[in-house]
Amino acid sequence: MTRITRPLRVGIIGTGGIAGNHIEGYQKAEGVELVATCDVVESRAIGMKEKYGFRTHFTSWEEMVKHADLDVVSVCTPPFAHVEPAIGALEAGLHVMCEKPMALDAVQAKSMVDAWHKVRDTKGNLLSVGFQSRFGRNAQQLKRFIDAGELGEVYYVRAAYLRRRGVPAWGVFTNKALNGGGPMIDVGVHVLDLSLWLMGHPKIQSVYGASFCKFGNRPGVFNPWGAWDPAKFDVEDSAFAMIRFENGAALQLEVSWALNLPKSVTETLVCGTDGGARLEPLTLFQERHGTIIDVVVPEKATEGQGGPSEPNHHLQIVAWIESIRAGTAPLVLPEQALQVSQIVDAVYRSSETGASVAFSA
Ligand SMILES: NC(=O)c1ccc[n+]([C@@H]2O[C@H](COP(=O)([O-])OP(=O)(O)OC[C@H]3O[C@@H](n4cnc5c(N)ncnc54)[C@H](O)[C@@H]3O)[C@@H](O)[C@H]2O)c1
């Protein structure tokens, strides 16, 4: 594969909250031209165009894909509007970075992966999904520790993204038909993807889940991020799952937008036969010469390579552009993002039936 050296022409579909993170990442990547924005709300497309110096804007992704002569698009629309533009752009031969979750559900997500499989050999384009947590310096370092065998056999991971109160009350987040679900599909997918990657994507055996809506339909719940309409809240506000793998390992997943706990917690804890590790602050838990020890990686250790303050989103986009230039697979593979959607679907299904979902995908 010959390295692409010419400028890569970028378009953004959906110019709301997250789009700016993609655009600033593209600004940090070398040889990228910001060409077109697209939003069904024209004032937003124009606003982003003017803020970041894009050349043109559209109100239809079909028109943008047809006329803007692009190489790459970021799909930054809400989940209900991921699949159509992503597939349309893939079929037009563009490289597609789609925001998380890949789609509303696993059936839609699979249709995106299938569409990519149909075109990738002839068009050579890449598809990836916005699971930027993998690009964090601590995550990268922890992965190196794990892959080097520092933890021995990893058999248990606890992934938690628990907010005591933190319901995104804006946009489509609390609408099942438009967002696909609540905290599980919003923030749970991040810690789930990160955990699966750290574990080396072992084959999934079964998923047992329980989800709750205990605050969403109540009026007047304290929420630092504003009020929502309790009559229209139809997603879960917390969810919990145990995922078992064919290699015997287990992953416990806990997510909430509202839960009566002492304080909000984001934690990835990895336990292996020779050591454990916590992601933030990056710490190894080991045993040496008759005692237990904690090894803390200082923040300074990650300086000088982008630095700890560099947003993961920017690191992700810079790596994405490098994959396109080099013609190499992106870190987040489409099939891995599909697996996240399959697990989320299984958590919801298990919660409904009360039984664990056997996994054959
Ligand atoms: N990776 C992360 O950490 C992270 C953080 C926040 C949001 N997200 C994800 O990013 C996506 C967008 O979230 P957001 O918070 O930016 O939403 P948002 O509502 O702020 O912005 C979405 C924009 O898409 C536009 N849009 C909707 N349908 C469209 C269509 N068919 N064509 C063109 N534009 C369309 C809307 O008008 C809106 O301006 C979601 O999938 C969300 O889950 C990811």
The ligand as an SDF file (V2000), in Angstrom:
LIG
                    3D

 44 48  0  0  0  0  0  0  0  0999 V2000
  -17.2290   10.0800   22.2010 N   0  0  0  0  0  0  0  0  0  0  0  0
  -17.7700   10.8180   23.1620 C   0  0  0  0  0  0  0  0  0  0  0  0
  -17.2210   10.9720   24.2480 O   0  0  0  0  0  0  0  0  0  0  0  0
  -19.0640   11.4710   22.9100 C   0  0  0  0  0  0  0  0  0  0  0  0
  -19.4940   12.5320   23.7060 C   0  0  0  0  0  0  0  0  0  0  0  0
  -20.7240   13.1310   23.4040 C   0  0  0  0  0  0  0  0  0  0  0  0
  -21.4990   12.6580   22.3530 C   0  0  0  0  0  0  0  0  0  0  0  0
  -21.0540   11.5940   21.6200 N   0  0  0  0  0  0  0  0  0  0  0  0
  -21.8480   11.0260   20.5380 C   0  0  0  0  0  0  0  0  0  0  0  0
  -21.7900   11.9170   19.4350 O   0  0  0  0  0  0  0  0  0  0  0  0
  -23.0300   11.8810   18.7390 C   0  0  0  0  0  0  0  0  0  0  0  0
  -23.5990   13.2910   18.6770 C   0  0  0  0  0  0  0  0  0  0  0  0
  -23.7710   13.7570   19.9890 O   0  0  0  0  0  0  0  0  0  0  0  0
  -23.8460   15.3370   20.2900 P   0  0  0  0  0  0  0  0  0  0  0  0
  -23.8360   15.4580   21.7660 O   0  0  0  0  0  0  0  0  0  0  0  0
  -22.8350   16.0490   19.4740 O   0  0  0  0  0  0  0  0  0  0  0  0
  -25.3110   15.6230   19.7350 O   0  0  0  0  0  0  0  0  0  0  0  0
  -25.9430   17.0320   19.3330 P   0  0  0  0  0  0  0  0  0  0  0  0
  -27.3980   16.8680   19.4150 O   0  0  0  0  0  0  0  0  0  0  0  0
  -25.2740   18.1350   20.0970 O   0  0  0  0  0  0  0  0  0  0  0  0
  -25.4990   17.2060   17.8060 O   0  0  0  0  0  0  0  0  0  0  0  0
  -25.9600   16.3830   16.7780 C   0  0  0  0  0  0  0  0  0  0  0  0
  -26.1600   17.2520   15.5510 C   0  0  0  0  0  0  0  0  0  0  0  0
  -26.5250   16.3830   14.4630 O   0  0  0  0  0  0  0  0  0  0  0  0
  -27.4950   17.0720   13.6880 C   0  0  0  0  0  0  0  0  0  0  0  0
  -28.2170   16.0910   12.8760 N   0  0  0  0  0  0  0  0  0  0  0  0
  -29.2080   15.2370   13.2550 C   0  0  0  0  0  0  0  0  0  0  0  0
  -29.5730   14.4710   12.2190 N   0  0  0  0  0  0  0  0  0  0  0  0
  -28.8080   14.8290   11.1640 C   0  0  0  0  0  0  0  0  0  0  0  0
  -28.7050   14.3770    9.8350 C   0  0  0  0  0  0  0  0  0  0  0  0
  -29.4660   13.3890    9.3540 N   0  0  0  0  0  0  0  0  0  0  0  0
  -27.8030   14.9760    9.0110 N   0  0  0  0  0  0  0  0  0  0  0  0
  -27.0130   15.9760    9.4760 C   0  0  0  0  0  0  0  0  0  0  0  0
  -27.0720   16.4540   10.7440 N   0  0  0  0  0  0  0  0  0  0  0  0
  -27.9440   15.8700   11.5770 C   0  0  0  0  0  0  0  0  0  0  0  0
  -28.3430   17.8040   14.7040 C   0  0  0  0  0  0  0  0  0  0  0  0
  -29.0570   18.8580   14.1130 O   0  0  0  0  0  0  0  0  0  0  0  0
  -27.2830   18.2840   15.6890 C   0  0  0  0  0  0  0  0  0  0  0  0
  -26.7950   19.5740   15.3650 O   0  0  0  0  0  0  0  0  0  0  0  0
  -23.9130   10.8850   19.4900 C   0  0  0  0  0  0  0  0  0  0  0  0
  -23.8310    9.6320   18.8940 O   0  0  0  0  0  0  0  0  0  0  0  0
  -23.3130   10.8550   20.8820 C   0  0  0  0  0  0  0  0  0  0  0  0
  -23.5330    9.6330   21.5530 O   0  0  0  0  0  0  0  0  0  0  0  0
  -19.8610   11.0150   21.8620 C   0  0  0  0  0  0  0  0  0  0  0  0
  1  2  1  0
  2  3  2  0
  2  4  1  0
  4  5  1  0
  4 44  2  0
  5  6  2  0
  6  7  1  0
  7  8  2  0
  8  9  1  0
  8 44  1  0
  9 10  1  0
  9 42  1  0
 10 11  1  0
 11 12  1  0
 11 40  1  0
 12 13  1  0
 13 14  1  0
 14 15  2  0
 14 16  1  0
 14 17  1  0
 17 18  1  0
 18 19  2  0
 18 20  1  0
 18 21  1  0
 21 22  1  0
 22 23  1  0
 23 24  1  0
 23 38  1  0
 24 25  1  0
 25 26  1  0
 25 36  1  0
 26 27  1  0
 26 35  1  0
 27 28  2  0
 28 29  1  0
 29 30  1  0
 29 35  2  0
 30 31  1  0
 30 32  2  0
 32 33  1  0
 33 34  2  0
 34 35  1  0
 36 37  1  0
 36 38  1  0
 38 39  1  0
 40 41  1  0
 40 42  1  0
 42 43  1  0
M  CHG  2   8   1  16  -1
M  END
$$$$
